[in-house]
Amino acid sequence: MLEHGGALRAAAVRYRIPLGDWLDLSTGIHPQGWPVPPVPAIVWQRLPEPEDGLEAAAAAYYGTPQVLPVAGSQAVIQALPLLRERCRVGVLHPSYAEHAHAWQRAGHHVEALTVEMLEAAVDRLDVLVLVHPNNPTGLRFLSGTLLNWRERLAMRAGWLVVDEAFMDATPADSLSSHAGLPGLVILRSLGKFFGLAGARAGFVLTESMLRERLRDALGPWAVSGPARWAAIQALSDRRWQEGMRSELLHSGQRLAELLKRQRLPVAGGTALFQWVPLPEADFWQDALARRGILVRRFTGPPGLRFGLPGIESAWRRLELALAGIRAERLTIR
């Protein structure tokens, strides 16, 4: 399996730092997510029921009835390549690596594309896969550009797959209102903005025929009863959502400014993380880990992704650690 953020137990063993002493900035998950109330006992005792109101709550939240609940985006990432004959697939690079991995494993011809290559590549592809905003770079696309690519792909029965895992803080940039257009597949998750990664709950927004094919492929009870219950409550909590959007946008900017103060070359990000391309990414990741701070390292191109610290003491801890590492390097040199 591919490496992901959040491998805190492995880091605790490697660096011999107790689990509770770590500051985990490696995942991009909201560190102070939606406060889950106690789950009613009956939810644990019954099989998940499709008439529980989850689809209606998701339709209201995403602004479209074209929704299918799934066990997080990962379930759809793995299922989609199995629903097409072998074809030509373009995947933005760098980006979330599970997309390319899933299509390659299913036997498709996968081409890694830089952003500059996308426009010219669309007309030779059967499927184009994008993360929007991109993970880890924070890159965004104009809706008109994405819809144009969708139209050109759909003329050949192709797909535009858009993973909007980090879109919740800026919903106006989502393509969700266009769900149902031929060839458009949108992935959404409750793991990042809502901080409910452990629930493994998400949605695919797409035309009815493909939704039914995915429903058949994923089988019954794709999302657990407790996860469905929590998702209904979270998606319906408009007051929390509205307040958190403005708060997270401020926090994302605050994180960018903190990193820049420490002379790190911030090159993009979202409300939930910042991207720092860095040739010495392995050194910085290790130096932070020795101080009990876990960040996500990427190798192609080399760089670090910093998630939000959360509480005030965590913000201070991160800045002091970065300043200390830089001071040590200057002393050595």
C-alpha positions in Angstrom: 0.0 0.0 0.0 1.0 3.6 -0.6 2.3 5.8 2.2 -0.1 8.3 3.7 -0.1 10.8 6.5 -1.3 9.9 9.9 1.1 7.1 10.6 1.6 8.4 14.1 2.1 5.0 15.9 5.0 4.1 13.5 6.6 7.5 14.1 6.2 7.1 17.9 8.1 3.8 17.7 10.8 5.0 15.4 11.6 8.2 17.3 10.9 6.8 20.7 8.5 9.6 21.6 5.3 8.6 23.4 2.1 8.7 21.3 0.5 11.4 23.4 3.5 13.8 23.0 3.1 14.2 19.3 1.7 17.1 17.2 0.3 15.5 14.1 0.3 17.9 11.1 0.6 15.1 8.5 -3.0 14.5 7.3 -4.8 17.7 6.4 -7.7 16.6 8.6 -9.4 19.4 10.5 -7.8 19.2 14.0 -10.9 20.5 15.7 -13.6 18.9 13.6 -17.4 18.6 14.0 -18.3 17.6 17.6 -19.9 14.2 17.4 -22.6 13.7 20.0 -23.3 10.3 21.6 -24.6 7.8 19.0 -28.0 6.3 20.0 -27.7 2.6 21.0 -30.3 1.6 18.3 -27.9 2.8 15.6 -25.4 0.2 16.6 -28.0 -2.6 16.8 -29.6 -2.3 13.4 -28.3 -2.8 9.8 -27.8 0.5 7.9 -31.1 1.6 6.3 -31.1 3.6 3.0 -34.3 5.4 4.2 -32.6 7.0 7.2 -32.4 10.5 5.6 -28.7 10.5 4.6 -29.3 10.9 0.9 -31.6 13.8 1.6 -29.1 15.5 3.9 -26.4 15.1 1.4 -28.5 16.4 -1.5 -29.3 19.5 0.5 -25.7 20.0 1.5 -24.2 19.5 -2.0 -27.0 21.1 -3.9 -27.8 18.1 -6.0 -29.9 14.9 -5.7 -27.2 12.9 -7.7 -25.6 11.5 -4.6 -24.5 8.0 -3.6 -23.1 7.4 0.0 -19.8 5.5 0.0 -17.2 4.4 2.5 -15.1 7.4 2.0 -13.5 8.6 -1.3 -11.1 5.6 -1.2 -13.9 3.1 -2.0 -14.8 5.0 -5.2 -11.1 5.5 -6.1 -10.7 1.8 -6.1 -14.0 0.9 -7.8 -14.1 3.3 -10.7 -11.2 1.7 -12.7 -13.0 -1.6 -12.6 -16.0 -0.2 -14.4 -14.2 0.6 -17.6 -12.4 -1.5 -20.2 -8.6 -0.7 -20.4 -8.2 2.9 -21.5 -6.0 6.0 -21.5 -6.1 7.8 -18.2 -4.4 11.1 -17.4 -3.8 12.0 -13.7 -2.5 15.3 -12.5 1.0 15.1 -11.0 1.9 15.7 -8.3 -1.4 14.8 -6.6 -3.0 12.3 -4.4 -1.2 9.1 -5.4 -4.1 6.6 -4.8 -5.8 7.7 -8.0 -2.9 6.8 -10.4 -2.2 3.7 -8.3 -5.8 2.4 -8.6 -6.0 2.9 -12.4 -2.6 1.3 -12.9 -3.5 -1.7 -10.8 -6.6 -2.2 -12.9 -4.5 -2.4 -16.0 -5.2 1.0 -17.6 -2.5 3.1 -19.4 -1.9 5.9 -16.9 -0.1 9.1 -17.9 1.2 11.5 -15.2 0.5 15.1 -16.4 1.7 18.4 -15.1 -0.8 21.3 -15.1 0.8 22.7 -18.3 0.1 19.4 -20.1 -3.6 19.0 -19.3 -5.2 21.1 -22.0 -3.3 19.4 -24.8 -3.8 15.9 -23.3 -7.6 16.0 -22.9 -8.4 15.1 -26.5 -6.3 11.9 -26.4 -7.6 10.6 -23.1 -10.6 8.5 -22.0 -10.4 9.6 -18.4 -8.9 12.6 -16.7 -8.5 12.6 -12.9 -8.0 15.7 -10.9 -7.9 16.6 -7.2 -9.5 20.1 -6.8 -8.1 21.9 -4.9 -5.1 19.8 -5.5 -3.4 17.8 -2.8 -0.6 18.7 -2.0 -0.1 21.8 -4.0 -3.5 23.6 -3.5 -3.8 24.3 -7.2 -7.3 25.3 -8.4 -9.0 25.4 -11.8 -11.6 27.6 -13.2 -15.0 25.9 -13.4 -15.4 26.9 -17.0 -12.1 25.1 -17.8 -13.2 21.9 -16.0 -16.6 21.9 -17.7 -15.0 22.3 -21.1 -12.7 19.3 -20.4 -15.8 17.4 -19.2 -17.6 18.1 -22.5 -14.7 17.1 -24.7 -14.3 13.8 -22.8 -18.0 13.0 -22.7 -18.1 13.3 -26.5 -16.1 10.0 -26.5 -18.0 8.5 -23.5 -15.0 9.6 -21.3 -15.0 10.7 -17.7 -13.7 13.7 -15.8 -13.1 12.6 -12.3 -12.8 15.4 -9.8 -11.8 14.6 -6.2 -13.1 17.5 -4.1 -11.9 16.2 -0.7 -10.7 19.7 0.3 -13.5 21.7 -1.3 -15.9 22.2 1.7 -14.3 25.4 3.0 -14.9 27.0 -0.5 -18.1 25.4 -1.7 -18.7 28.1 -4.4 -15.7 26.5 -6.4 -17.3 23.1 -6.4 -18.8 21.4 -9.5 -21.5 19.8 -7.4 -24.3 21.8 -9.0 -23.3 20.2 -12.3 -23.5 16.7 -11.1 -25.5 14.6 -13.5 -23.8 15.9 -16.6 -22.6 13.0 -18.7 -19.0 11.9 -17.8 -18.7 14.0 -14.7 -17.7 12.2 -11.5 -17.2 14.2 -8.3 -15.9 12.7 -5.1 -16.6 14.2 -1.7 -15.6 13.2 1.8 -16.5 14.0 5.4 -12.9 13.3 6.5 -11.2 16.6 6.0 -13.5 19.7 6.7 -15.7 17.8 9.1 -12.7 16.0 10.7 -14.6 12.6 10.5 -11.9 10.6 8.8 -12.4 7.6 11.1 -16.1 7.3 10.0 -15.1 6.4 6.5 -18.1 8.3 5.0 -18.2 10.1 1.7 -20.2 10.5 -1.5 -19.9 10.2 -5.2 -21.9 12.8 -7.2 -22.6 11.6 -10.7 -25.2 10.6 -13.3 -27.8 7.9 -12.4 -26.5 5.1 -14.6 -22.9 5.3 -13.2 -24.3 5.6 -9.6 -26.2 2.4 -10.1 -23.1 0.6 -11.4 -21.1 1.8 -8.4 -23.9 0.8 -6.0 -23.8 -2.7 -7.4 -20.0 -2.8 -7.3 -19.8 -1.7 -3.7 -22.6 -3.9 -2.4 -25.1 -3.5 0.4 -24.3 -1.5 3.6 -21.4 0.3 2.1 -21.5 2.8 4.9 -21.9 1.7 8.5 -25.0 2.7 10.5 -23.1 4.9 13.0 -21.2 6.6 10.2 -24.5 7.3 8.4 -26.0 8.7 11.6 -23.1 11.0 12.2 -23.0 12.1 8.6 -26.7 13.2 8.7 -26.1 15.3 11.8 -22.9 16.9 10.4 -24.3 17.7 7.0 -27.4 19.3 8.6 -25.4 21.5 11.0 -25.4 24.7 9.0 -24.4 27.0 11.8 -21.2 25.0 12.5 -20.4 24.8 8.8 -20.8 28.5 8.2 -18.7 29.5 11.2 -16.0 27.0 10.5 -15.5 28.0 6.9 -14.5 31.5 7.8 -12.4 30.2 10.7 -10.5 27.7 8.6 -9.8 30.2 5.8 -8.2 32.5 8.4 -6.3 29.5 9.9 -5.0 28.5 6.5 -3.7 32.0 5.9 -2.2 32.1 9.4 -0.3 28.9 8.7 1.1 30.2 5.4 2.3 33.4 7.2 3.9 31.4 10.0 5.9 29.2 7.5 7.0 32.3 5.6 8.2 33.9 8.8 10.5 30.9 9.1 11.7 31.4 5.6 10.0 28.3 4.2 9.0 28.7 0.5 5.2 28.3 0.7 3.9 27.7 -2.8 0.2 27.1 -2.3 -2.4 25.4 -0.1 -6.0 25.3 1.2 -7.8 26.2 4.3 -6.5 22.9 5.8 -2.9 22.7 4.7 0.0 24.5 3.1 2.5 23.2 0.6 6.2 23.8 0.8 8.4 22.6 -2.1 11.8 21.9 -0.5 14.8 20.0 -1.9 15.8 19.2 1.7 12.3 17.9 2.6 13.7 14.7 4.2 16.0 16.7 6.5 13.1 19.0 7.7 10.7 16.1 8.2 13.2 14.2 10.3 14.2 17.3 12.3 10.6 18.1 13.1 9.9 14.4 14.0 12.8 14.5 16.5 10.8 17.3 18.2 7.6 15.3 18.1 6.0 17.0 15.1 4.8 14.9 12.2 4.5 16.4 8.7 3.8 14.8 5.4 6.8 14.5 3.0 6.5 14.1 -0.7 9.3 13.0 -3.0 8.3 13.9 -6.6 8.8 16.8 -6.4 10.3 17.0 -2.9 8.3 19.0 -0.4 6.4 19.1 2.8 2.7 19.5 3.5 1.8 21.1 6.8 -1.7 20.6 8.3 -3.3 23.0 10.8 -1.9 23.0 14.3 -5.3 23.5 16.0 -5.0 24.9 19.6 -2.8 27.9 20.4 -0.1 25.9 22.2 0.3 23.8 19.0 0.8 26.9 16.8 3.5 28.1 19.2 5.2 24.7 19.3 5.4 24.5 15.5 6.9 28.0 15.2 9.5 27.4 17.9 10.5 24.1 16.4 11.0 25.6 13.0 13.0 28.5 14.4 15.1 26.1 16.4 15.9 23.9 13.4 16.9 26.9 11.3 19.1 28.3 14.1 20.8 24.9 14.4 21.5 24.8 10.7 23.0 28.2 10.7 25.2 27.3 13.6 26.5 24.1 11.9 27.2 26.0 8.7 
